[in-house]
Amino acid sequence: LNQKLYDEASERQIHNNQYKIKKKQSIEEKLQRKEKEPTVMNAKDYLQDIAGVRVICYFVDDIYNLTELLKSQSDLIVIKERDYIGNPKPNGYCLDGMEYFPVEIQFRTMSMDFWASMEHRISYKKERTDKEQLKEELREYANMLVEIESRFEQYNETEHKQKKRTAEVKQSL
């Protein structure tokens, strides 16, 4: 989508992409936790995150534009969509996408990715005695990043041009 939409790198909405494929052992463990036999068919039927793509964008509007374009593609089926921008998780920030294997696709701005990476490093699956205090601090940091991001938004000179090209590409899909 990034190459279809934009001629110049300076106009692109995507900062970078990351991907992961869950390891066999992790797939088997997750299926066992769900009380399912660890088979390929069960992985396909019961897991939504065997593979994942994370798309890091510059601005929140970029995320919504790219999400709409992705959903309009005829070769993809959206299984479930969660908007953590419009409906944030309680601790602060944060689309699932032919044989069909579910692939989780996350869209984030750079500040959301920074926050989520730090939150994951500091508290994900860790036992902490200060969990409530940490949750409050993380929420505070998320709010600070939202403020910083909104200030940078004023410099997004290509926003109008991007929306026009997004509409054109969407019509061609």
N, C-alpha and C positions, 0 to 999 in steps of 0.2 A: 504493500500500500504506500509506503513512504516514497518509493521510486515512481510509482504511478502518479502520485499527487504533485510532486514538486520537481522543478527543473534544477533549482539551485539548492545546494546543501544548506544555505542560511535560512531557507524557507521551510525546511523539513520539520515535521512535528515530533519525530522520534529521535530522542537523544541516543539511546542504544537499546539492544535486545539482549536478553539472557534466556537460557533454556535449561531444563533439567529433564532427565529420564530417571524415574525411580528405580533403584537397584532391586534385583530379584528377591533378595532376603527381606528388604523392606516391604515389598508387595506381599510376600508370603505372611509376614508378621501382621500386617494390617488386615489381611483376609482372616487370619486366625482370630484376631481381636473381634472381628465382625462375626465370628463363629461360622465361617465359610471355608470349604476345602480350598487349599491353595492351588487352583488350576487357572489356566489361561482364560477359559470362558468366565470363571467367577471374577477374575481381575477385570475383564472387559465389562461384565455386568454390574459389579458392585463398587468399583473404584473410579473416582472422577479425576484423579491426579497422577496417573501413571506417567504422563508427560506433562510438562508445563512450560509456558512461555511467559516471560515478563517483559513488557514493553515500557520503557522509561521515556516519558514525554516531558516537554518543557512546561506546558501550562495545562490547567484543568480542562479548558475548552478543547485542547488537542485530544484529550482522552475521550471526551464525549463525541467529537467528530469521528475519530478512528473507530470507536465502538459502533457507531451507526453504520459506517462503511463496512465493517466486518460482518455485522448482522445482515446486511443487504446482499452479501455474497451467496450465490446459489449453491456453491460447493461446501458450505458449512451449515451445520445445524446447531443452534444455540440450545443447550440442554437446561441451563440455569444461569441466571444473571443476578449478581449482587452488586449494588452500588454503595460502596463504603465511603464515597465522597458525599453523596446526598444523605446517606444514613450511616454515619460513622459507628464503628465498634465502640463499646463503652471505654476502652483504654486509649482511644485517640483515632488514628487514621485507618486507612488502607484504600469470566464469561466462558463460559465453557463451550468449548467448541465441540472422509467417506469411507472394503470393511470399515466401520466406525469404531474408533477408540476415543473415549473422552479425553480431551486435552484441556487443561486449565490455562486460561489466558488472563494474565493480570496486567492492567494498565495502571501506571503510576507516574506522577511527576517526579522530578529529581529529588525534591524535598521529601515526598512521601517515601521514596525508596531509601533515602538516608535514614529517616525516622524508623522505618520498619526493620532495616538492617541492624540498627542500634538496639531497638527493642528486642529483637530476636536474640542478639548476642548477650544482652543484659539479663533477660528474664524468661525466654522461651524454655519450657520444660525444666525449669529450675525451681527447687524448693528454696524459698526465701522467707525470712521472718518479717521483713518489711514490705511485703507484697502490696498492701493497701497504700502505703506511703509512696512506693515506687509507681503504682498505677496513677496516682494523682500527679506526681512529677512528670510522668510520661505524657499525660493529658496536657499539662502545662506546656511542655516542649512542643507537642503537636500544634497547639494554638499559636505558639511563637512562629513556627514554620509556616503555618497558614498565613499569618500576617506578612512575613517576609515575601512569600510567594505572591501574595496579592499586590504588594508594592512593585515587584518585578513585572507583573502583568501589564502595567502601564507602558512598558517599553516594547511590548509585543506589536511591532509595527506591521507585521504581515498577517494579522488576524483576519482582516476583511478579505484579503487575497486568498487566504487559506479556506475560508468558508465558501467562497465562490468556486474554487477548484474542487473542494470536497463535494459540493452539489453536482458539479460536472462529472466527476468520476463515479459518483453514486448512480447517476443516470445511465452511464455506460456499462455498469455491472449488470 
